[in-house]
Amino acid sequence: MIWRTKITELTKTKYPLIMAAFARLSSVEFAAAFSNSGGLGMITAMNYDLQEFKSKIIKMQTLSDKPFGINITVVPPGVSGIHDKISQEDYLKYVEIAIEQGINIFTTSAFQANFIGKRIQEAGCHWFHKCALIRHALSAEKAGAEAITIIGMEAAGFKNPYQHTTLMNLTFAKKLLKIPIIAAGGIGEARGFIGALAMGADAVCLGTAILSTEESPLNLLIKEQWLHTDILNEEYHKALYHFSLKGTRVPSPAIAFQKEIIPLKKFIENMMDEAELIVKSWKIDEQEFRFS
């Protein structure tokens, strides 16, 4: 079955799947495996210094001839860390290196990235922005973003206390935005994928769901611990839904669908095969399944 959406048309990928940008848990081998499996692999620029970043792009191009993109994470004011002193000019240096290497798909996340988006579009490239709040999505659309990744409170990583659920964020964004939407937060198997498309998404972003695969740089012991996560546990629930402007220390509920450590390609093939069976169970027998 051919999966065609506005995002696959923009990215030229086989599937409407976008790899999450993992802080400190990214590698070009991981990204290449995602791209080679039919999705859009992502290199997280801020995980590297400028020289290393350039070498990682070059290496990625030797590992995959499939589409991939670059993520630029803009650190919000007041958040301390290794990149809290970086300037706008520093961020743009990463963008220039990527443009010089022929990259044409960029995602930005965490904070306002209009100055980055402007340069990306001046270069004739595609700019997607990731955010947790609808009002931020509307601002990014107004600034020229071509697609929005909207993150629900089910997601792991850095949280916003005013996030809505993935379902609410996605369906409400569909009513308000004119540009394509990428759904993120707690999606880890075929029904979540199909459900997101049915609710208006043009792709889904996979994070926790793929961190337990073989290619993930996550420590093996942690992968095994995660596979035994009880998402119905009260302590887990409190750790995930803390309603504070900070990160989480637990995986998203998408981990509940993962039972073993398998190759990323097998994970994606299993999910997409099951998704096709679900669609056909609806008596939709077309070879191309197109979502508007």
C-alpha positions in Angstrom: 0.0 0.0 0.0 1.2 3.5 -0.8 0.9 6.0 2.0 0.5 9.5 0.6 0.0 12.6 2.7 1.1 16.3 2.4 4.2 15.4 4.5 5.3 12.5 2.3 4.9 14.7 -0.7 7.1 17.3 0.9 9.7 14.9 2.3 9.7 12.3 -0.5 9.6 9.5 2.2 7.9 6.1 1.8 5.9 6.5 5.0 4.5 9.5 6.9 6.9 8.9 9.8 9.2 11.5 11.3 12.0 10.6 13.7 12.1 12.6 16.9 15.1 14.8 17.7 16.8 13.2 20.6 19.0 15.3 22.9 22.2 13.3 23.6 20.5 10.1 22.3 21.0 10.7 18.6 23.4 9.1 16.2 23.8 9.1 12.5 23.5 5.3 12.5 20.2 5.6 14.2 19.0 8.3 11.9 20.2 6.4 8.8 18.3 3.3 10.0 15.1 5.3 10.3 15.5 6.8 6.8 16.4 3.4 5.3 13.2 2.0 6.9 11.0 4.5 5.0 10.7 7.4 7.4 12.5 10.8 7.8 15.6 10.3 9.9 16.8 13.3 11.8 20.2 14.5 12.8 20.0 16.7 16.0 22.5 19.5 15.2 22.9 20.7 18.8 24.4 17.4 19.9 27.6 18.3 18.1 30.1 21.1 17.7 30.2 22.7 14.3 33.0 20.7 12.8 31.6 17.4 14.1 28.2 18.4 12.8 29.5 18.7 9.3 31.2 15.4 9.5 28.0 13.7 10.7 26.1 15.0 7.7 28.7 13.7 5.4 28.6 10.3 7.2 24.8 10.2 7.0 25.0 10.7 3.2 27.3 7.6 3.0 24.9 5.5 5.2 21.6 6.3 3.4 20.5 7.6 0.0 17.0 8.3 1.5 15.7 11.6 2.6 16.7 12.9 6.0 16.5 16.2 7.9 18.2 18.4 10.5 16.8 19.5 13.8 17.8 22.8 15.5 16.7 22.9 19.1 16.4 26.5 20.4 17.0 26.7 24.1 14.3 28.7 25.9 15.4 31.6 28.1 16.1 30.6 31.7 16.8 26.9 30.9 20.3 26.1 32.0 22.5 23.7 30.1 25.4 23.3 27.7 23.7 25.4 25.1 22.1 28.1 27.2 24.7 30.8 26.1 24.4 30.1 22.4 23.5 33.2 20.2 21.3 33.5 17.2 24.4 33.7 15.0 25.7 30.4 16.5 22.4 28.7 15.6 22.6 30.0 12.1 26.1 28.6 11.6 24.6 25.1 11.9 21.9 26.0 9.4 24.6 27.3 6.9 26.6 24.1 7.2 23.5 22.0 6.5 22.5 24.1 3.6 26.0 23.9 2.1 25.7 20.1 2.4 22.5 20.0 0.4 20.0 19.5 3.2 16.5 20.8 2.4 14.4 19.7 5.3 14.8 21.4 8.7 12.9 21.1 12.0 13.1 23.5 14.8 11.8 23.0 18.4 11.7 24.1 22.0 11.4 27.9 21.5 10.8 30.6 18.9 12.8 29.9 15.8 11.5 32.5 13.3 15.0 33.8 12.6 16.1 30.2 11.7 12.9 29.6 9.7 13.5 32.8 7.7 17.0 31.7 6.6 15.8 28.2 5.8 13.1 29.5 3.5 15.5 32.1 1.9 17.6 29.1 0.9 14.5 27.4 -0.7 14.4 24.7 2.0 11.4 23.3 4.0 10.9 24.4 7.6 8.8 22.4 10.1 8.4 23.7 13.7 7.7 21.6 16.8 5.7 22.9 19.7 3.5 21.9 22.6 0.9 24.6 22.6 -1.7 25.6 20.0 -0.9 29.3 20.4 2.7 28.6 19.6 1.7 26.6 16.5 -0.4 29.5 15.3 2.6 31.9 15.7 4.9 29.5 13.8 2.4 29.2 11.0 2.1 33.0 10.8 6.0 33.2 10.7 6.0 30.9 7.6 6.5 27.3 8.9 5.4 24.8 6.3 4.3 22.2 8.9 3.8 21.9 12.6 4.7 19.0 14.9 2.2 19.3 17.8 3.2 17.5 21.0 0.7 16.2 23.4 1.2 15.8 27.1 1.7 12.0 26.7 5.1 12.7 25.3 8.3 12.3 27.3 11.1 14.9 27.2 10.7 18.5 28.2 7.1 19.3 29.1 4.9 22.5 29.2 2.5 22.8 32.1 -0.2 24.1 29.7 -0.1 21.2 27.2 -3.2 19.4 26.2 -3.5 15.8 25.3 -2.3 14.5 21.9 -5.9 14.0 20.8 -7.0 17.5 21.8 -3.9 19.2 20.4 -4.2 17.4 17.1 -7.9 17.8 16.5 -8.0 21.4 17.6 -4.9 22.2 15.5 -6.6 20.7 12.5 -9.4 23.2 12.9 -7.1 26.2 13.3 -4.1 25.6 11.1 -3.9 25.6 7.3 -0.6 23.9 7.1 0.2 20.1 7.6 0.3 18.7 11.1 2.6 16.0 12.5 1.3 14.3 15.6 3.5 13.5 18.6 3.0 12.1 22.0 2.4 8.5 23.1 2.2 7.1 19.6 3.9 3.7 19.4 1.9 1.2 17.3 -0.4 0.9 14.3 -3.7 2.0 15.8 -2.1 5.1 17.2 -0.6 5.9 13.8 -3.9 5.3 11.9 -5.8 7.2 14.6 -3.5 10.2 14.3 -4.0 10.3 10.5 -7.8 9.9 10.9 -7.8 12.9 13.3 -6.0 15.1 10.8 -2.3 14.5 11.0 -0.2 14.2 7.9 2.5 12.2 9.7 3.4 11.1 13.2 6.6 11.7 15.1 8.1 8.6 16.8 10.2 9.1 19.9 10.0 6.7 22.9 8.6 4.0 20.7 11.9 3.6 18.8 14.3 4.2 21.6 14.1 0.5 22.6 15.2 -0.7 19.1 18.6 -2.2 18.4 20.0 0.9 16.7 19.0 3.3 19.5 22.0 4.6 21.4 20.1 4.2 24.7 22.0 2.0 27.1 21.0 -1.7 26.9 20.2 -2.0 30.6 17.8 1.0 30.3 16.1 -0.4 27.2 15.5 -3.6 29.2 14.2 -1.7 32.2 11.9 0.4 29.9 10.4 -2.7 28.4 9.1 -3.6 31.8 7.6 -0.2 32.5 4.2 -0.4 34.1 2.4 2.6 32.6 -0.6 2.0 35.0 1.6 2.5 38.0 0.7 5.6 40.1 4.3 6.7 40.4 4.9 6.4 36.7 1.8 8.5 36.1 2.9 11.2 38.5 6.4 11.3 36.9 5.0 11.7 33.3 2.2 14.2 34.0 4.0 16.5 36.4 2.6 19.8 34.9 5.9 21.6 35.3 8.2 23.4 32.8 10.8 20.6 33.0 11.8 17.3 31.6 10.5 13.9 32.5 12.4 10.9 33.9 10.2 8.2 32.4 9.5 7.1 28.8 6.2 8.0 27.2 3.3 5.4 27.3 4.3 4.3 23.8 6.8 2.0 25.6 3.9 -0.2 26.7 3.5 -1.5 23.1 7.2 -2.6 22.9 7.9 -6.2 24.1 11.4 -6.8 22.9 14.5 -5.2 21.5 14.2 -5.5 17.7 15.8 -3.8 14.6 14.3 -0.5 13.8 13.4 -1.7 10.3 11.5 -4.6 11.7 9.7 -2.2 14.1 8.6 0.1 11.3 7.6 -2.8 9.0 5.5 -4.4 11.7 3.7 -1.2 12.4 3.0 -0.4 8.8 2.0 -3.9 7.9 -0.5 -3.9 10.8 -1.7 -0.4 9.8 -2.4 -1.8 6.3 -4.4 -4.7 7.7 -6.5 -2.3 9.8 -7.3 -0.1 6.8 -8.3 -3.2 4.8 -10.5 -4.3 7.6 -12.4 -1.1 7.0 -13.1 -2.5 3.5 -10.8 0.0 1.9 -9.0 -2.0 -0.7 -7.2 0.7 -2.7 -3.5 0.4 -3.3 -2.9 4.0 -2.5 -4.3 5.3 0.8 -4.3 9.1 0.6 -5.2 11.4 3.5 -6.2 15.0 2.9 
